[in-house]
Amino acid sequence: MAVLCAAWAISSCDRNVPDNGPDNPSDTTQVTPGGDTTGVNPGVESITIDPGTLELTVGQTGQLKALAEPEDVTGYTVVWSSSDESVATVSQDGLVTAVKEGNASITAAVADVSAVASVRVKAKVQLADPEVGDYFYSDGTWSTDLATDKEVIGIVFWTGDPTEDDPSLKREHPDCTHGLVCAVNGEKLTSWQRNYKAYKSDPNMLNLYNGYVSPWIEKNTEYEGILTANSPDYTKYETLKRGYNNTAGLIEFNRQPGNKQWPINVAEDCSDYRKAVPAPSNTSDWYIPSAMELLIMFSEEAESDFTTLGDYTSYELRDLNNMYMINERLEGIEGAQALASVRGVDTDGNPLDMAFYITCCEYPYPKESNHYVYGLGVSDYISVMTTEPKASTVGLINDVTRFILAF
């Protein structure tokens, strides 16, 4: 639900004596609590509407709450009304819907006590179609030229409809059909699952899931599995833009109390980033990129050059045009991090010559019983590879993450 508040002022009015009474009820009521008590005041002395001011765009909704004093009073009905329903309507539950540009007053009344909140409705901004390299802002808009009065939260690195690859994204965010955005920051050293050894050695997890998270997701959530290959047909999932589905499944894995002892650490980082950098309501929210989404973030040729990633043998891609473009756009933005700026160290403590990015895709190498996760090594070229989760259990946390969103 999108609620844009111009201010969080509280609007409150004390008791008054209007003409309406038990014989003149409004037709928009909310019973709170008890039966139909319209026009009856069992002792409410004042009402406060929170928030007292709403600023919405045409088509958006905003939730208002009516708080009665004293708090222990029961058996009354809150009557909601709008001064101009052509501008904004209000439901029996205090949900305001913006209809057209203008201003309206929303009243909440309990018999002879009322309060008023103000609503400003703005017209929808007609944006040009997004282009690769556009700045993406915290209000869900984008532009080719930097808008200095807005907060940049990302750079558009791909345009198109990502819901075509991701049924979960299509189901939960059907309007995210414009493209993908790379976050301006958030790079840090992380790992897939630092307690992977305990997870795989647990009898239940070993017998049910063989140390993988993907079958757990398929069994316990509405999301699809995150294995990039379930058969010798390696092209099944690995070239799809399906990071939203995979991240949602991983976050559900972490939410279950039984998995608290072996969480997926990169998914924890994603949850933390969502709190630190709230995504606009017209987006998917931040998620971990899939192998293909990560490739595209670094090179625009990735979609055409990689029809399949095959097994864990490394593939190289030399043209890092998207990475250079993103880093150029990030210059001068406060708090921004250049891509490939965070790197781990080797066993001697020396910086690695590559940044090792982690994806949200598991990979079962069919010739071995080992468990792998897709990654991407980046220096002056891209190397597609797989990594073993057990590498993060020996004291070296060298994987890097960079979150994206669909809009």
Backbone hydrogen bonds in HBPLUS format (Angstrom, degrees):
<---DONOR---> <-ACCEPTOR-->    atom                        ^
c    i                          cat <-CA-CA->   ^        H-A-AA   ^      H-
h    n   atom  resd res      DA  || num        DHA   H-A  angle D-A-AA Bond
n    s   type  num  typ     dist DA aas  dist angle  dist       angle   num
A0055-GLU N   A0004-LEU O   2.81 MM  51  5.33 148.1  1.92 156.2 164.0     1
A0052-GLY N   A0009-ALA O   2.67 MM  43  5.15 135.4  1.86 165.8 170.1     2
A0049-ILE N   A0011-SER O   3.03 MM  38  5.57 166.4  2.05 163.6 166.8     3
A0016-ASN N   A0112-ASP O   2.91 MM  96  5.52 163.7  1.94 161.9 167.4     4
A0024-ASN N   A0021-GLY O   2.96 MM   3  5.29 165.8  1.98 117.6 122.0     5
A0030-GLN N   A0078-VAL O   2.71 MM  48  5.09 136.0  1.90 146.1 160.8     6
A0078-VAL N   A0030-GLN O   2.83 MM  48  5.09 148.2  1.93 165.2 159.0     7
A0032-THR N   A0076-TYR O   3.02 MM  44  5.71 153.1  2.10 150.6 158.9     8
A0076-TYR N   A0032-THR O   3.40 MM  44  5.71 153.3  2.48 126.9 129.9     9
A0040-VAL N   A0037-THR O   3.02 MM   3  5.51 159.5  2.06 139.0 139.3    10
A0045-GLU N   A0069-GLU O   2.73 MM  24  5.71 160.1  1.77 153.4 160.4    11
A0046-SER N   A0069-GLU O   3.36 MM  23  5.32 153.8  2.43 138.3 139.4    12
A0069-GLU N   A0046-SER O   2.94 MM  23  5.32 151.9  2.02 158.9 157.4    13
A0048-THR N   A0067-LEU O   2.84 MM  19  5.04 153.3  1.91 140.3 149.4    14
A0067-LEU N   A0048-THR O   2.74 MM  19  5.04 171.9  1.75 155.0 157.9    15
A0050-ASP N   A0065-LYS O   2.91 MM  15  5.26 158.3  1.96 148.8 156.1    16
A0065-LYS N   A0050-ASP O   2.98 MM  15  5.26 148.7  2.08 137.2 147.2    17
A0118-SER N   A0052-GLY O   3.03 MM  66  6.44 150.5  2.12 158.8 153.7    18
A0054-LEU N   A0118-SER O   2.97 MM  64  6.43 152.9  2.04 154.3 162.9    19
A0120-ARG N   A0054-LEU O   2.90 MM  66  6.26 163.8  1.93 157.5 162.1    20
A0056-LEU N   A0120-ARG O   2.91 MM  64  6.30 159.5  1.95 163.8 170.3    21
A0122-LYS N   A0056-LEU O   2.74 MM  66  6.15 163.7  1.77 157.1 162.1    22
A0060-GLN N   A0057-THR O   2.82 MM   3  5.51 165.1  1.84 153.7 156.5    23
A0058-VAL N   A0122-LYS O   2.93 MM  64  6.15 148.0  2.04 173.6 176.0    24
A0059-GLY N   A0098-ALA O   2.99 MM  39  5.31 164.3  2.02 127.8 133.0    25
A0098-ALA N   A0060-GLN O   2.96 MM  38  5.63 176.2  1.96 171.6 172.9    26
A0062-GLY N   A0096-VAL O   2.87 MM  34  5.09 148.2  1.97 139.5 148.4    27
A0096-VAL N   A0062-GLY O   2.76 MM  34  5.09 169.5  1.77 161.9 158.6    28
A0064-LEU N   A0094-GLY O   2.91 MM  30  5.03 158.7  1.95 139.5 146.1    29
A0073-VAL N   A0070-PRO O   3.37 MM   3  5.90 167.8  2.39 116.7 118.1    30
A0079-VAL N   A0109-ALA O   2.77 MM  30  5.02 166.3  1.79 148.2 153.1    31
A0109-ALA N   A0079-VAL O   2.92 MM  30  5.02 150.6  2.00 132.4 142.1    32
A0081-SER N   A0107-THR O   3.00 MM  26  5.29 144.3  2.13 147.1 154.2    33
A0107-THR N   A0081-SER O   2.88 MM  26  5.29 162.4  1.91 152.4 158.1    34
A0083-SER N   A0105-SER O   2.88 MM  22  5.24 149.2  1.97 152.3 161.2    35
A0087-VAL N   A0084-ASP O   3.03 MM   3  5.61 156.0  2.09 113.5 120.6    36
A0088-ALA N   A0084-ASP O   3.06 MM   4  6.36 170.2  2.07 156.1 157.9    37
A0099-VAL N   A0087-VAL O   2.72 MM  12  4.95 165.5  1.74 145.4 144.2    38
A0100-LYS N   A0087-VAL O   3.31 MM  13  4.82 155.4  2.37 116.7 120.9    39
A0089-THR N   A0097-THR O   3.06 MM   8  5.31 153.1  2.14 146.8 150.7    40
A0097-THR N   A0089-THR O   2.93 MM   8  5.31 157.2  1.98 140.9 147.6    41
A0091-SER N   A0095-LEU O   2.97 MM   4  5.17 151.6  2.05 130.2 138.7    42
A0094-GLY N   A0091-SER O   3.11 MM   3  5.26 167.2  2.13 111.5 113.1    43
A0102-GLY N   A0121-VAL O   3.01 MM  19  5.21 157.9  2.06 134.4 136.7    44
A0121-VAL N   A0102-GLY O   2.79 MM  19  5.21 177.5  1.79 168.6 168.2    45
A0104-ALA N   A0119-VAL O   2.94 MM  15  5.23 156.1  2.00 149.1 155.0    46
A0119-VAL N   A0104-ALA O   2.82 MM  15  5.23 157.0  1.87 169.1 166.9    47
A0106-ILE N   A0117-ALA O   2.78 MM  11  5.14 169.9  1.79 159.0 162.1    48
A0117-ALA N   A0106-ILE O   2.81 MM  11  5.14 159.9  1.85 149.5 156.3    49
A0108-ALA N   A0115-ALA O   2.98 MM   7  5.46 159.6  2.02 152.5 158.9    50
A0115-ALA N   A0108-ALA O   2.94 MM   7  5.46 141.0  2.09 146.6 159.0    51
A0110-VAL N   A0113-VAL O   2.75 MM   3  5.22 161.7  1.78 158.9 165.5    52
A0113-VAL N   A0110-VAL O   3.00 MM   3  5.22 158.8  2.05 122.5 129.3    53
A0134-ASP N   A0131-GLU O   3.01 MM   3  5.66 155.6  2.07 145.7 144.4    54
A0133-GLY N   A0156-VAL O   2.74 MM  23  5.24 166.2  1.76 145.5 150.3    55
A0156-VAL N   A0134-ASP O   2.95 MM  22  5.26 166.8  1.97 153.6 157.5    56
A0135-TYR N   A0143-SER O   2.84 MM   8  5.46 155.2  1.90 168.8 160.6    57
A0143-SER N   A0135-TYR O   3.08 MM   8  5.46 147.3  2.19 141.6 150.9    58
A0136-PHE N   A0154-GLY O   2.88 MM  18  5.01 156.8  1.93 149.1 142.1    59
A0153-ILE N   A0136-PHE O   2.86 MM  17  5.97 163.4  1.89 154.9 160.5    60
A0154-GLY N   A0136-PHE O   3.27 MM  18  5.01 141.0  2.43 143.8 138.9    61
A0137-TYR N   A0141-THR O   2.90 MM   4  5.49 173.9  1.90 163.0 162.9    62
A0140-GLY N   A0137-TYR O   3.01 MM   3  5.52 160.1  2.05 119.3 121.4    63
A0138-SER N   A0151-GLU O   2.92 MM  13  5.62 142.4  2.07 153.6 164.9    64
A0150-LYS N   A0147-ALA O   3.14 MM   3  5.68 161.5  2.17 122.1 123.1    65
A0184-VAL N   A0153-ILE O   3.21 MM  31  5.57 143.4  2.35 122.7 120.8    66
A0155-ILE N   A0182-CYS O   2.89 MM  27  5.26 147.5  2.00 142.4 152.1    67
A0182-CYS N   A0155-ILE O   2.86 MM  27  5.26 167.4  1.87 147.9 146.5    68
A0157-PHE N   A0180-LEU O   3.04 MM  23  6.05 155.4  2.10 144.6 152.4    69
A0180-LEU N   A0158-TRP O   2.84 MM  22  5.23 156.5  1.90 145.8 149.2    70
A0160-GLY N   A0178-HIS O   2.99 MM  18  5.27 162.8  2.02 113.2 118.4    71
A0164-GLU N   A0161-ASP O   3.28 MM   3  5.98 165.7  2.30 116.2 120.4    72
A0165-ASP N   A0162-PRO O   3.21 MM   3  5.77 149.9  2.30 111.8 118.3    73
A0170-LYS N   A0166-ASP O   3.07 MM   4  6.37 157.0  2.13 150.5 157.4    74
A0171-ARG N   A0167-PRO O   2.93 MM   4  6.08 147.6  2.04 139.8 148.1    75
A0172-GLU N   A0168-SER O   2.98 MM   4  6.13 161.8  2.02 150.3 154.5    76
A0173-HIS N   A0169-LEU O   2.70 MM   4  5.30 151.1  1.78 143.6 151.5    77
A0176-CYS N   A0173-HIS O   3.09 MM   3  5.73 169.9  2.10 124.1 126.8    78
A0177-THR N   A0175-ASP O   2.87 MM   2  5.52 132.3  2.10 107.2  92.5    79
A0407-PHE N   A0179-GLY O   3.15 MM 228  5.74 156.2  2.21 144.7 148.3    80
A0181-VAL N   A0405-LEU O   2.85 MM 224  5.29 155.4  1.91 156.4 163.3    81
A0405-LEU N   A0181-VAL O   3.00 MM 224  5.29 141.9  2.14 138.4 148.8    82
A0183-ALA N   A0403-PHE O   3.04 MM 220  5.76 164.4  2.06 166.0 161.7    83
A0337-GLN N   A0184-VAL O   2.85 MM 153  6.19 164.4  1.87 164.0 161.8    84
A0190-THR N   A0399-ASP O   2.66 MM 209  5.22 159.5  1.70 145.0 150.9    85
A0265-ASN N   A0192-TRP O   2.81 MM  73  5.51 124.7  2.12 131.4 143.5    86
A0196-TYR N   A0193-GLN O   2.93 MM   3  5.12 136.4  2.13 127.4 122.3    87
A0199-TYR N   A0195-ASN O   3.16 MM   4  6.48 157.7  2.22 148.8 155.6    88
A0200-LYS N   A0196-TYR O   2.85 MM   4  6.07 167.7  1.86 162.8 164.0    89
A0201-SER N   A0197-LYS O   3.03 MM   4  6.08 149.6  2.13 141.5 150.0    90
A0202-ASP N   A0198-ALA O   3.01 MM   4  6.02 126.3  2.31 140.1 150.9    91
A0206-LEU N   A0202-ASP O   2.82 MM   4  5.91 160.4  1.86 164.5 171.2    92
A0207-ASN N   A0203-PRO O   2.94 MM   4  5.96 165.3  1.96 147.4 151.6    93
A0208-LEU N   A0204-ASN O   2.92 MM   4  5.93 159.4  1.97 147.2 153.6    94
A0209-TYR N   A0205-MET O   2.79 MM   4  5.31 152.5  1.86 132.9 142.4    95
A0210-ASN N   A0206-LEU O   2.95 MM   4  4.16 137.5  2.13 108.0 116.4    96
A0212-TYR N   A0209-TYR O   2.98 MM   3  5.41 167.7  2.00 121.4 123.6    97
A0216-TRP N   A0213-VAL O   3.00 MM   3  5.25 120.6  2.37 104.8 120.4    98
A0217-ILE N   A0213-VAL O   3.03 MM   4  6.37 156.2  2.08 157.2 164.6    99
A0218-GLU N   A0214-SER O   3.03 MM   4  6.36 161.1  2.06 156.0 161.0   100
A0219-LYS N   A0215-PRO O   2.98 MM   4  6.06 150.1  2.07 141.6 149.3   101
A0220-ASN N   A0216-TRP O   2.90 MM   4  5.92 151.5  1.99 152.9 159.9   102
A0221-THR N   A0217-ILE O   2.98 MM   4  5.37 140.0  2.14 146.7 147.8   103
A0362-GLU N   A0226-ILE O   3.02 MM 136  5.89 148.0  2.12 131.8 140.2   104
A0228-THR N   A0362-GLU O   2.83 MM 134  6.12 152.1  1.91 163.8 167.6   105
A0234-TYR N   A0232-PRO O   2.93 MM   2  5.58 118.5  2.32 112.9  95.7   106
A0236-LYS N   A0233-ASP O   3.34 MM   3  6.14 159.0  2.39 125.8 126.2   107
A0240-LEU N   A0237-TYR O   3.02 MM   3  5.47 162.2  2.05 126.5 126.5   108
A0246-ASN N   A0242-ARG O   3.24 MM   4  6.48 171.3  2.24 152.8 155.3   109
A0247-THR N   A0243-GLY O   2.88 MM   4  5.93 166.0  1.90 151.6 155.5   110
A0248-ALA N   A0244-TYR O   2.96 MM   4  6.10 164.2  1.99 153.5 158.1   111
A0249-GLY N   A0245-ASN O   3.04 MM   4  6.32 155.9  2.10 150.2 156.4   112
A0250-LEU N   A0246-ASN O   2.98 MM   4  6.26 155.1  2.05 148.0 155.0   113
A0251-ILE N   A0247-THR O   2.86 MM   4  6.10 156.9  1.92 154.8 160.8   114
A0252-GLU N   A0248-ALA O   3.06 MM   4  6.26 151.9  2.14 142.4 149.9   115
A0253-PHE N   A0249-GLY O   2.99 MM   4  6.27 149.1  2.09 142.4 151.1   116
A0254-ASN N   A0250-LEU O   3.04 MM   4  6.39 155.6  2.10 146.3 151.8   117
A0255-ARG N   A0251-ILE O   3.03 MM   4  6.26 137.4  2.22 140.3 151.9   118
A0255-ARG N   A0252-GLU O   3.16 MM   3  5.02 126.0  2.47  91.5 105.6   119
A0259-ASN N   A0256-GLN O   2.89 MM   3  5.59 164.2  1.92 125.5 130.8   120
A0260-LYS N   A0257-PRO O   3.26 MM   3  5.40 171.1  2.26 112.1 113.8   121
A0262-TRP N   A0259-ASN O   3.10 MM   3  5.52 155.5  2.16 112.0 119.3   122
A0267-ALA N   A0264-ILE O   3.13 MM   3  5.47 127.7  2.42 103.7 116.9   123
A0268-GLU N   A0264-ILE O   3.12 MM   4  6.52 144.2  2.25 145.1 155.9   124
A0268-GLU N   A0265-ASN O   3.09 MM   3  4.95 119.0  2.48  91.3 106.6   125
A0269-ASP N   A0265-ASN O   2.99 MM   4  6.35 153.8  2.06 148.8 155.5   126
A0270-CYS N   A0266-VAL O   3.06 MM   4  6.32 144.1  2.20 134.9 144.3   127
A0271-SER N   A0267-ALA O   2.99 MM   4  6.29 157.8  2.04 148.0 152.8   128
A0272-ASP N   A0268-GLU O   2.98 MM   4  6.27 154.9  2.04 148.6 155.7   129
A0273-TYR N   A0269-ASP O   2.93 MM   4  6.19 151.5  2.01 144.6 152.3   130
A0274-ARG N   A0270-CYS O   2.96 MM   4  6.24 151.7  2.05 149.9 157.4   131
A0275-LYS N   A0271-SER O   3.32 MM   4  6.63 145.6  2.44 139.8 147.5   132
A0275-LYS N   A0272-ASP O   3.18 MM   3  5.27 124.6  2.50  95.3 108.7   133
A0276-ALA N   A0272-ASP O   2.99 MM   4  6.28 154.0  2.06 146.5 154.4   134
A0277-VAL N   A0273-TYR O   2.80 MM   4  5.82 161.0  1.83 155.5 158.9   135
A0283-THR N   A0280-PRO O   3.22 MM   3  5.72 142.2  2.37 122.3 121.4   136
A0284-SER N   A0406-ALA O   2.92 MM 122  5.26 148.3  2.02 151.5 154.6   137
A0287-TYR N   A0404-ILE O   2.73 MM 117  5.52 146.8  1.84 156.5 167.6   138
A0404-ILE N   A0287-TYR O   2.97 MM 117  5.52 166.4  1.99 157.1 160.1   139
A0294-LEU N   A0290-SER O   2.91 MM   4  6.04 157.6  1.96 152.3 158.1   140
A0295-LEU N   A0291-ALA O   3.02 MM   4  6.25 153.8  2.09 143.3 150.7   141
A0296-ILE N   A0292-MET O   2.94 MM   4  6.20 162.2  1.97 154.5 158.3   142
A0297-MET N   A0293-GLU O   3.06 MM   4  6.23 147.0  2.17 140.2 148.9   143
A0298-PHE N   A0295-LEU O   3.06 MM   3  5.43 140.4  2.23 104.5 115.2   144
A0299-SER N   A0295-LEU O   2.88 MM   4  6.11 147.6  1.98 149.5 160.2   145
A0323-MET N   A0298-PHE O   3.19 MM  25  4.46 149.8  2.29 120.2 111.3   146
A0302-ALA N   A0299-SER O   3.24 MM   3  5.61 166.9  2.26 111.5 115.2   147
A0305-ASP N   A0301-GLU O   2.89 MM   4  5.91 156.8  1.94 161.1 168.8   148
A0306-PHE N   A0302-ALA O   2.90 MM   4  5.64 155.0  1.96 150.6 153.7   149
A0315-TYR N   A0384-VAL O   3.29 MM  69  5.06 139.6  2.47 121.4 132.8   150
A0384-VAL N   A0315-TYR O   2.80 MM  69  5.06 154.6  1.87 143.4 150.7   151
A0317-LEU N   A0382-ILE O   2.85 MM  65  4.94 145.8  1.96 137.5 145.4   152
A0382-ILE N   A0317-LEU O   2.83 MM  65  4.94 166.1  1.84 145.2 149.9   153
A0324-TYR N   A0320-LEU O   3.08 MM   4  6.40 164.5  2.10 160.4 164.5   154
A0325-MET N   A0321-ASN O   2.98 MM   4  6.11 155.1  2.04 144.2 151.6   155
A0326-ILE N   A0322-ASN O   2.85 MM   4  6.02 167.8  1.87 153.0 155.8   156
A0327-ASN N   A0323-MET O   2.94 MM   4  6.11 169.1  1.95 153.3 156.6   157
A0328-GLU N   A0324-TYR O   3.00 MM   4  6.11 150.1  2.09 141.2 149.3   158
A0329-ARG N   A0325-MET O   3.01 MM   4  6.29 155.7  2.07 149.8 156.2   159
A0330-LEU N   A0326-ILE O   2.93 MM   4  6.16 138.9  2.10 146.6 158.7   160
A0331-GLU N   A0328-GLU O   3.30 MM   3  5.43 147.7  2.41  99.0 107.9   161
A0333-ILE N   A0330-LEU O   3.08 MM   3  5.57 166.2  2.10 134.9 135.8   162
A0336-ALA N   A0333-ILE O   3.14 MM   3  5.62 160.7  2.18 137.9 136.5   163
A0352-LEU N   A0344-GLY O   2.94 MM   8  5.76 160.6  1.98 144.7 142.8   164
A0346-ASP N   A0350-ASN O   2.81 MM   4  5.40 150.0  1.90 145.1 152.7   165
A0349-GLY N   A0346-ASP O   2.88 MM   3  5.21 163.4  1.91 115.4 120.0   166
A0355-ALA N   A0378-VAL O   2.87 MM  23  5.12 165.4  1.89 142.9 145.7   167
A0378-VAL N   A0355-ALA O   2.90 MM  23  5.12 153.1  1.97 137.7 146.7   168
A0400-VAL N   A0356-PHE O   2.60 MM  44  5.69 145.8  1.71 148.3 154.2   169
A0357-TYR N   A0376-LEU O   2.73 MM  19  4.95 158.2  1.77 158.5 152.2   170
A0376-LEU N   A0357-TYR O   2.83 MM  19  4.95 146.3  1.94 139.8 146.3   171
A0358-ILE N   A0400-VAL O   2.90 MM  42  5.98 153.7  1.97 168.1 165.5   172
A0359-THR N   A0374-TYR O   3.21 MM  15  5.79 148.9  2.31 162.5 153.5   173
A0374-TYR N   A0361-CYS O   2.96 MM  13  5.69 161.0  1.99 159.1 165.4   174
A0363-TYR N   A0372-TYR O   2.73 MM   9  5.00 163.0  1.76 140.1 136.4   175
A0372-TYR N   A0363-TYR O   3.25 MM   9  5.00 139.4  2.43 142.4 149.9   176
A0368-GLU N   A0365-TYR O   3.19 MM   3  5.88 167.9  2.20 123.9 127.6   177
A0373-VAL N   A0387-THR O   2.80 MM  14  5.28 149.7  1.89 148.7 159.0   178
A0387-THR N   A0373-VAL O   2.76 MM  14  5.28 155.9  1.82 146.7 154.5   179
A0375-GLY N   A0385-MET O   2.81 MM  10  5.42 165.6  1.83 156.7 151.8   180
A0385-MET N   A0375-GLY O   3.27 MM  10  5.42 177.8  2.27 136.7 136.0   181
A0377-GLY N   A0383-SER O   2.84 MM   6  4.93 175.6  1.84 152.4 151.9   182
A0383-SER N   A0377-GLY O   2.81 MM   6  4.93 154.3  1.88 147.7 153.7   183
A0379-SER N   A0381-TYR O   3.07 MM   2  5.27 162.1  2.10 148.0 153.7   184
A0391-ALA N   A0388-GLU O   2.99 MM   3  5.73 161.7  2.03 121.1 126.7   185
A0392-SER N   A0389-PRO O   3.02 MM   3  5.79 156.4  2.07 121.8 127.2   186
A0393-THR N   A0390-LYS O   2.99 MM   3  5.21 162.0  2.03 109.8 114.7   187
